[in-house]
């Protein structure tokens, strides 16, 4: 999609996703609560204001960006790839 075509827009989107997940994990340490996947997705979309269609391409876009930047040590970016994989689901 056009909104993640440029690298700076994609990185900003990924940063928003990581910030949301950090807040969720920090909240879990204070009080454990359960929520359905649909509720999690609803809160995710309302907090990040991201287009759900763009999320489908997050993993492939990250791989494309890493190849373009010629990153050779991909094991240093495993956590970021895991986040991109989660969002792609």
Order of alpha helices (4+ residues) and beta strands (2+ residues): alpha-alpha-alpha-alpha-alpha
